[in-house]
Amino acid sequence: MKLGFVGVGNMGNPMALNLLKAGHALQVYDIKQEAAGNLIEDGATWVESPKAAATGVEVICLSLPMPAHVEEVVLADNGALAGIAKGKTIIDMSTNSPTVVQRLAEQVNAQGVHFLDAPVSGGVRGARKGTLAIMVGGDKAVYDACESVLQCMGSNVFHVGAIGAGNVAKLVNNMLAFIHMMGGAEALILGAKAGVDPNALWKIVKASSGNSFIWESGTRAILRDRLAPTFTIDLACKDMGLATDLGAELDVPLTMASAAQGLLKAYQSGGFAQEDVLATIKALEQQTETTVRGTWDDANES
């Protein structure tokens, strides 16, 4: 197919690359042209606006930081909706507000264009490997027509339900992930402060009822001190805010989520805004005079 892609940053870039590897023709746009350099080298066509990225394509995918960015990219005079033909599809792969995507879908559908919300989970590593989980909301027939495109970027693609349902699933997932991250960091520090080798604790929890994907991968990254900003506190605060907003909208009390959100906001204002969400372990280390970063034992892999 001929496809468009807007937003080729940390996540969007490897996702777009996998579309190229699958043989699709791709035209790309980002506010930073240098972000698309590798894609252009691999055959993508650079264009000067979201409108141009959407012109002549079957499907255009968006991977953007904030809901306001998605609205601008879709609805601006030089936006995707101004360029895409009737009967074609816009897929928002950003983590977004269910209310926002429902409103956008109404405006897009009114112009004879299809719309899916399809946020992803799996991080930069999953984006590179093409193993993302993709949660899709929207008309089932439109989903079926786009499924093969989505499968180029993710190995676990789910049609969740009506428009907005994809983002509900994503927000629930991220809410849990951030609760686990904050708890996992505290657990590591508590055990180490009490005299337990962090590596022994890691293996014990991995084999016990406290285990989770976050414990296995997140705390391992902490122990290895591999905390490059692949998912920043700013983005975590955005996603957690969307989750707690949804809870308030539906009158669902989110006590645990609110506690994690408070911690994230404190880290955001305390100098961690552009650091990885797991790097907040440094604040706990400083407060407790206990170091766990860099203590990983390679024997854990055996």
C-alpha positions in Angstrom: 0.0 0.0 0.0 0.9 3.6 -0.2 0.9 4.9 3.4 1.6 8.1 5.3 3.2 8.5 8.8 3.3 11.6 11.0 5.5 11.6 14.1 8.7 9.6 13.7 10.3 10.0 17.1 11.3 7.3 19.6 8.3 5.2 18.9 7.1 6.3 15.5 10.4 5.9 13.8 10.9 2.1 14.3 7.2 1.6 13.6 7.5 3.4 10.3 10.6 1.5 9.5 8.8 -1.8 9.9 6.2 -0.6 7.4 9.0 0.1 4.9 10.5 -3.3 5.6 7.1 -4.9 4.8 7.3 -3.4 1.4 4.8 -0.5 1.8 5.5 2.9 0.1 5.7 5.5 2.8 5.6 9.3 2.9 6.6 10.8 6.3 6.4 14.1 8.2 7.8 15.2 11.5 8.4 18.7 13.0 12.1 17.7 12.9 13.2 16.5 9.5 16.4 15.0 10.9 14.2 12.5 12.8 13.3 10.9 9.5 16.8 10.6 8.1 17.1 6.9 8.4 13.6 6.4 6.9 14.5 8.5 3.9 17.7 6.5 3.4 15.5 3.3 3.4 13.2 4.7 0.8 10.6 6.8 2.5 9.5 10.1 0.9 9.8 13.2 3.0 6.9 15.7 2.7 6.4 19.1 4.2 3.2 18.8 6.1 0.6 16.4 7.5 -1.6 17.3 4.6 1.0 16.2 2.2 1.6 13.0 4.1 -2.0 12.1 3.8 -2.4 13.0 0.1 -2.8 9.9 -2.1 -2.5 7.3 0.6 -4.7 4.5 1.7 -3.9 4.9 5.4 -2.0 7.5 7.4 -0.7 6.7 10.9 -0.1 9.2 13.6 2.3 8.8 16.6 2.3 12.0 18.6 3.0 13.0 22.2 -0.1 14.8 23.3 -3.9 14.9 22.5 -3.6 18.5 21.4 -0.9 17.5 18.9 -3.2 14.9 17.4 -6.1 17.4 17.0 -3.8 19.9 15.3 -2.3 17.3 13.0 -5.7 16.1 12.0 -7.7 19.3 11.8 -5.4 22.1 10.9 -5.6 23.7 7.5 -2.5 21.8 6.5 -3.6 18.7 8.5 -4.2 15.1 7.5 -7.9 15.6 7.0 -7.3 18.3 4.5 -5.2 15.9 2.4 -6.7 12.5 2.7 -9.3 11.3 0.2 -12.8 10.1 1.1 -13.0 6.4 2.0 -9.4 6.3 3.3 -8.3 5.9 6.9 -6.6 7.9 9.6 -5.1 5.7 12.4 -4.1 7.6 15.6 -1.5 5.4 17.3 -0.8 7.9 20.1 -1.9 7.4 23.6 -4.9 9.8 23.7 -8.1 10.7 25.6 -11.0 8.4 24.6 -13.2 11.6 24.6 -10.8 13.3 22.2 -10.6 10.5 19.8 -14.4 10.1 19.8 -14.8 13.7 19.0 -12.1 13.5 16.3 -13.7 10.5 14.8 -17.0 12.3 14.4 -15.4 15.2 12.6 -13.4 12.9 10.4 -16.3 10.6 9.6 -18.4 13.6 8.6 -15.9 14.2 5.8 -16.3 10.7 4.5 -13.0 9.5 6.0 -12.5 6.5 8.4 -10.8 6.8 11.8 -9.3 4.3 14.2 -7.7 4.8 17.6 -4.8 2.3 18.0 -2.4 3.1 20.8 0.5 0.7 21.4 2.4 -0.9 24.2 5.8 -2.5 24.3 8.2 0.4 24.3 10.9 1.3 21.9 12.3 -2.2 22.0 8.9 -3.6 20.9 8.6 -1.0 18.2 12.0 -2.0 16.8 11.2 -5.7 16.9 7.7 -5.3 15.5 6.2 -7.0 18.6 4.0 -4.2 19.9 0.6 -4.8 21.4 -1.8 -2.6 19.5 -5.3 -1.9 20.9 -7.7 -0.7 18.3 -11.1 1.0 18.6 -13.4 1.7 15.7 -15.6 0.1 13.1 -14.8 -3.6 12.7 -14.9 -3.5 8.9 -12.4 -0.6 8.9 -10.2 -2.5 11.4 -10.3 -5.6 9.1 -9.1 -3.5 6.2 -6.2 -2.1 8.1 -5.2 -5.2 10.1 -2.4 -6.2 7.8 -0.8 -2.8 8.1 -1.0 -2.9 11.9 0.5 -6.4 12.0 3.6 -5.0 10.4 4.2 -3.0 13.6 2.8 -5.4 16.3 2.5 -9.1 16.9 -0.4 -8.7 19.3 -3.2 -6.7 17.5 -6.6 -6.5 19.3 -9.9 -5.0 18.1 -11.3 -3.8 21.4 -14.6 -2.3 20.4 -16.0 1.1 19.3 -13.9 4.2 18.8 -12.1 5.2 22.0 -12.0 1.6 23.3 -8.4 1.2 22.2 -7.4 4.1 24.4 -9.4 2.9 27.4 -7.5 -0.3 27.2 -4.2 1.5 26.8 -4.8 3.8 29.8 -5.8 0.9 32.0 -2.5 -0.8 31.0 -0.3 2.2 31.6 -2.0 3.0 34.9 -1.1 -0.4 36.1 2.4 -0.2 34.7 3.1 3.1 36.5 1.7 1.8 39.8 4.0 -1.3 39.5 7.0 0.9 38.6 6.6 3.1 41.7 6.1 0.1 43.9 8.9 -1.9 42.4 11.4 0.9 43.0 10.3 1.2 46.6 10.5 -2.6 47.1 14.1 -2.7 45.8 15.2 0.1 48.1 13.4 -1.3 51.1 15.0 -4.7 50.7 18.5 -3.2 50.1 18.2 -0.8 53.0 17.3 -3.8 55.2 20.5 -5.6 54.1 19.2 -8.0 51.4 21.3 -8.2 48.2 19.2 -6.6 45.4 20.1 -9.4 43.1 18.8 -12.0 45.5 15.7 -10.0 46.0 15.2 -9.7 42.3 15.4 -13.5 41.9 13.1 -14.2 44.9 10.3 -11.9 43.7 10.7 -13.2 40.2 9.9 -16.7 41.5 7.2 -15.5 43.9 3.7 -13.9 44.0 5.1 -10.4 43.7 6.4 -11.0 40.2 5.3 -9.0 37.2 6.5 -7.9 33.8 7.5 -4.6 35.4 9.5 -6.4 38.1 11.4 -8.6 35.6 12.2 -5.9 33.1 12.0 -2.6 35.0 13.9 -3.5 38.1 16.4 -5.4 36.0 17.0 -2.1 34.0 17.5 -0.3 37.4 20.0 -2.9 38.6 21.9 -2.7 35.3 21.7 1.2 35.5 20.3 1.3 31.9 17.9 4.1 32.3 18.0 6.0 29.1 14.9 8.2 28.6 12.8 6.0 26.4 9.7 6.9 28.4 9.9 10.2 30.2 8.2 11.4 33.4 6.5 14.0 31.3 4.9 11.4 29.2 4.1 9.2 32.2 2.3 12.2 33.9 0.3 12.8 30.7 -0.8 9.2 30.5 -1.6 8.9 34.2 -3.5 12.1 34.0 -5.6 10.8 31.2 -6.4 7.7 33.2 -7.4 9.6 36.3 -9.4 12.0 34.2 -11.3 9.0 32.8 -11.8 7.7 36.3 -13.3 11.0 37.4 -15.5 11.1 34.3 -16.9 7.7 35.1 -17.1 8.1 38.9 -14.6 5.3 39.5 -12.3 5.9 42.5 -8.7 5.3 41.6 -6.9 5.5 45.0 -3.8 3.6 43.9 -3.5 5.4 40.6 -3.9 8.8 42.4 -1.0 7.9 44.7 1.2 6.9 41.8 0.2 10.1 40.0 1.2 12.2 43.0 4.6 10.6 43.0 5.1 11.1 39.3 4.1 14.8 39.5 6.5 15.3 42.4 9.3 13.7 40.3 8.3 15.9 37.4 8.7 19.1 39.3 11.8 17.7 41.1 14.0 17.6 38.1 13.1 14.3 36.5 10.7 15.6 33.8 12.8 14.5 30.9 14.4 11.5 32.5 13.0 7.9 32.2 10.3 7.0 34.6 12.5 4.3 36.1 15.3 6.8 36.7 13.3 8.1 39.6 15.0 5.4 41.6 17.9 7.9 41.9 15.7 10.1 44.2 14.9 7.1 46.5 18.6 6.2 46.6 19.5 9.7 47.6 16.8 9.9 50.2 17.7 6.6 51.8 21.5 6.6 51.2 21.1 3.2 49.6 22.5 2.3 46.1 20.9 -0.4 44.0 21.8 0.9 40.5 24.8 -0.8 38.9 24.7 -3.9 41.2 23.4 -6.3 38.6 25.0 -9.8 38.7 25.3 -11.4 35.2 24.8 -14.7 36.9 21.1 -13.8 37.2 20.8 -14.6 33.5 21.8 -18.2 34.0 
